[in-house]
Amino acid sequence: MRIAKKVKIAQFGISHDHAAGKTQVMKASDAVDFCGIFEPAPEVRERLGTNPAYEGVHWFSTAAEILEDETIAAIAVQGRVSQNLAFAHRALDCGKHLWLDKPAGDDLDVFRTLLERARERGLLVQLGYMFRYNAGFQFILDWAKSGKLGDIFSVRGRISSGPSSASEWQRWDSRGEREGGIMFILACHLVDIIVALLGRPTRVNSFLQTAGHEFEWYRDNAIATFEYAGALAVLESSAREVSPGASRRLEVYGTRGSAILEPLEPPALRLCLDEARAGYAEGWQTVPVENRPRYVESLGAFVADIRGEKKPDRSLDHEFIVQETVLRAAGLHPA
């Protein structure tokens, strides 16, 4: 049996919240030859580089070392939101596939150009939305898309965090973080799922509030509504919640059934059907779903796409619509 060659991947930056986790899964993957990391800011490497995830990794001294190495097929872009798109453009120009973390900056035109370049050059851009390969979300998306829940008319999501440190907020330097707040930086995960369920909304209404933090510019309490022909979605997010993980949830209601995922991790799924269907009973029931570690399935899909073993699970058009909708929900783009 022919054994597939490992895909060489390097990493840009360690400032993103997902950076250490992405490093860990690349190091552990049998399909990846993890080449190392370039962190452009020495003070960031000094402050964050002691994380055990980075033990034993090679640190590149310049960006050129990974950009000009033709054997490196892809780059995991894990820097600051304010710097990731500029680096992603450089990487595409050097022929690299991109595992680009979310959200994709705050300039939609720059992101549009990035996707156009990727399409022209036959390169991949996979956004780092961590719930795409969560088994609970995959069950709901499959049932919604296949029509087993009937016509979807209502979606409700909530994803919050507890208060972060003042030093973290002070480090945020992008317009998106400073003006879009928690809706931009965290709730984008569920915007990705709403778009996967319902597509591009005809209208987005956002309500962004500073509910009591010391930084008046930080929008830490937010709601967005998404209007569709025959459907509505509501998304809530706060950075002030006590023990927020347990209340993170997604609710999907259709004319033939409903599905509620709460919490999101580890996924706990309840299903309600108008009649017995596909091995499930009429009425409410618990559906057992696998608790998968973050990022592993995402990386596996990315590697398979690079090898040409399958088509990407999300198109470049989907990535654009998600980013546009994130910016609309965060008050950074016309509704």
N, C-alpha and C positions, 0 to 999 in steps of 0.2 A: 504493500500500500504506500502510495506517495505521500510523504509528510510535507505539509505546506511550510514554506520558509517563513521565519518570523518577520514581522513588519517592524522596521526601525522607527521609533517615535521619540521625539524630544519634547521638552516642556519649556514654555516661556512664562516666567513669573511664578510667584508664590503668594501674591497678595489676595487672590480670590478666596472666598470661604470654602470653595470646593477643591482648592489646590492640593492640599495634603492627601485628601481622599483619592483624587485622580492619580497622584504619584503612587500611592499604595497599590492600586489595582493594576497599573501598568507594570510595576515591579513584579507583581505576583503572577502576571499573565504568562501562560505558556506560548501565546501567540505573538507576544511583543518583545522586541529587543529594546528595552528602555535605555536611551543613550545618555540622558542626563538633563540638567536644567540650566537655563540662563535666566538669572534674576538681575534686572538692570540697576537696581538700587542697593548699594552695599548695606545701607542701614536696615533695609527690609530683610535681606539675607541674614544679617546679624540678629535681628529681632525674631524672625519666624523660622529661620533655617535650622534651629535646634529641635524642631518637631521630630519625633522618632521616625516619622514617615520618610524623612530625608536621609536617614542613616545609610551611609555607603554609596550615595548617589554621586555621580560626576557633576561638577559645577563648571559650566562653560564660562570663559572669561569675556567673550564677546558674542553679540548676536550673529555676527558673520559666521561663526563656527558652526552654527546649526543651519543657517540659511544657505550657506554655500556648500554644505556637505550633500552631495547628490544621492548618497545612500540613505539619508533620512527621508522617509516617505511622508511623514505627517508631524504636525506640531499640536500639542495640547496647549491652548492659549489660556493662561490662568493668572494674568496680571490684573492690574486695576481696570475697572470699567473704562476709565478715561484714556487708557493707553492700549487697550486690546485691539480695537479696530485698526488703528494705524499699523500695529505690528502684523495683524492678520493680512493686510494688504501687501506688506513686504513679503510675507511668507508665500502668499499666492503667486506673487511675481517670481518667486524662486521655485515654483512648481510643487509646493507642499499642500497636502490635504489638511483640513483644519478641524480639530475637535475644540470648538470655540465655546467658552463658557458664557453663561447668561448674565444679564441681558446683553444683547448685541449693541452696546453703546447707546447713545442718545441722539444720534444724527441719522435719520432714516435715509437720507440721500447717500450718505457714505456707505451705509449697509447695503442699499440697493446696488450701488456700484460694485461692492465686494461680491455679491451674488452673481451679478452679470459677468464679472471676470471669471468667477469659478465655473459658470456655465460654459463660457467660451473656451476655457482651457480644460474642461473635462475633469475638474477637481471637486472634491467633496467638502461641504461645510455642514457639520453636524453640531447643533446647539446643545449645550450641556444641561438640558432640563431633566432633572433626576427622577421624575415620576413616569417617564415614558415607558420604562420597562418594569415598573412596579406591577406585580401580578393582579392586584386589585383594580388598578386603572385599566390594565389590558382587558380584564374581564368586562368591565363596564363599556369600554370603547367597542369591543367586539359585539356585545349585545345591542348596543345602540346602533351601530353601523349595519348590523344584519337585520334590523327591524324587529328583533325579539321583544323589545320594550315598546314597540309601536312608534308613533310620532312623538318625538321629544318636544315638550312644550315648556319645561322649566328646569333650570340648573341652578344650584346654589353651592357656593364654595366658601370655605374659610381657611386661611392659613396665616398664623400669627407667630410672633416671637416674643420673648421677654425683653426687657430693656437691655440694650448693649451699653458698653462703657463709653464714657464721654470721649476717650481717646480714639475709639473706633470711629465715632461720628465725625470727629475733627479731621480724620484722615480722608474722608470722602471728598473727592475733588471734581466729580463730574456733575454736569447740570442735572442729569437724570437722578442721581442720588440726592442732590440738594433740593431739587424742585419736585421730583416725583415720589421721593420718600419710600415708605414701606411698600406701596403699591408697585413701584418700579423694581425695587431690588429683591423682594421676596414673593409677592403675589404673582409675579410673572410666571411662576411655575404652574399655577392653575389657569392663567390666561392661555398657556400652551394647550392645556387639556380642553378648555372651553372651545377654542378654535378647532381642535381635532374633532370635537363632538358636533359643532354647529356651523363651522366655517367663519367667514368674515362677517362681523356684525354690521348692520346698517347704521347703527348709531351707538355711541358709547357716552355715558354720563358718569363723570367722576366727582367724588366728594372727598377732598383731601384736607385733613384737619391736623393741626398741632394741638394735642390734647393735654399738654402739661410738661413737656420736656424743656430743659434749660436752653436748648437751641431753638429759637423761634422759627428758624427756616426748615426744621425737620418735620415732615408730614408723617406723624407716627400713628395716625388713626384714620383709616380710609375705607371707602366703599365705592365700587364701580358697578354700573348696570350696563348690560349689553342687550341691545334690541335686535330681534330677528323677525322675519315674517312668520308669525305663529309661535314664537318662542321668546322667552326672556331668561337671562342669566344674571345672577347677583353674586358679587365677589366681595368678601370682607377681609380686611387685614389690619392688624395692629401690632405695634412694637411695645406694648405695655402690659401684655397678658401674663398671668400667673400660670405656670406649667402649661404652656401652649401646645405642646405636642399632642396631648390627649384630645384636644378639641379641633385639631385640623381635620377637615372633612370635605367630602364631595357628595352632593345629592343630585340625582338625575331622575326626572319624572317623565314618563311617557304614557301614551294612551292605553298601553297593554301591560305596563308594569313599571316598577321603580327600583332603583338601586342606591344604597347609601353606603359609602365607604368612610368609616370613622373608628379609630384614627386612620391616618394615611400610612403610618409606619409604627409598628408592624401592621399590615393591612387587615382590617376587620370589616367584612362585607356582609350586608343584609340585602336580600332580594325579595321583592313582592311581585307576584304575577296574577293576572286576571283569571288564568286557568293553567293547568299543568302543561309544561313545555320544556323540551330539551333536557329531560331528566330531573327537572325541578317541579315542586308542588305548587298548587294554587295557594295564594296568600304569602305571608311573611315567613322567611326562613334565613338561617345563617349559611353562608357559602364559605367553605374553607378555601383559603388561598395561601400560596407559598409566600414566605417572608424572604425576599431576595435582598442581598446586600446592595447598597447603592453603587452605581457606576459600572458594575461588572458586565451586565447585559448590554449596556450602552457601548462600552469599549468593544465587546465581542461583535456587536453589529457594525461598528465603525471599521474594525479590522476586516470583517467579511466583505464590506463594501469596497474597501481598498483593493482587496484581492479579486474583486469581480465575481464573488460567489453568490451575490444577490443584489437586488436593487435597494437603494436607501429606503428606510421605513418612513421617512419624512422627506418630502420634496423641497427643493429650494423655494418654490412658491409658498409652501406651508411656512417655512422659516421666515419669509418676508411678512406674511400676513400676521404671524404671531408677534413679530417685532413691532409692526405698525400698530397692532391692537394694544400691546403693552404701553406704547407711547401715548396712545389715545386714553387709555385707562389712567395713566399717570399724569394727565393734563399737559403733556409735552407735544401733542400733535392734535390738529383739529379733530373734533369728535365725529 
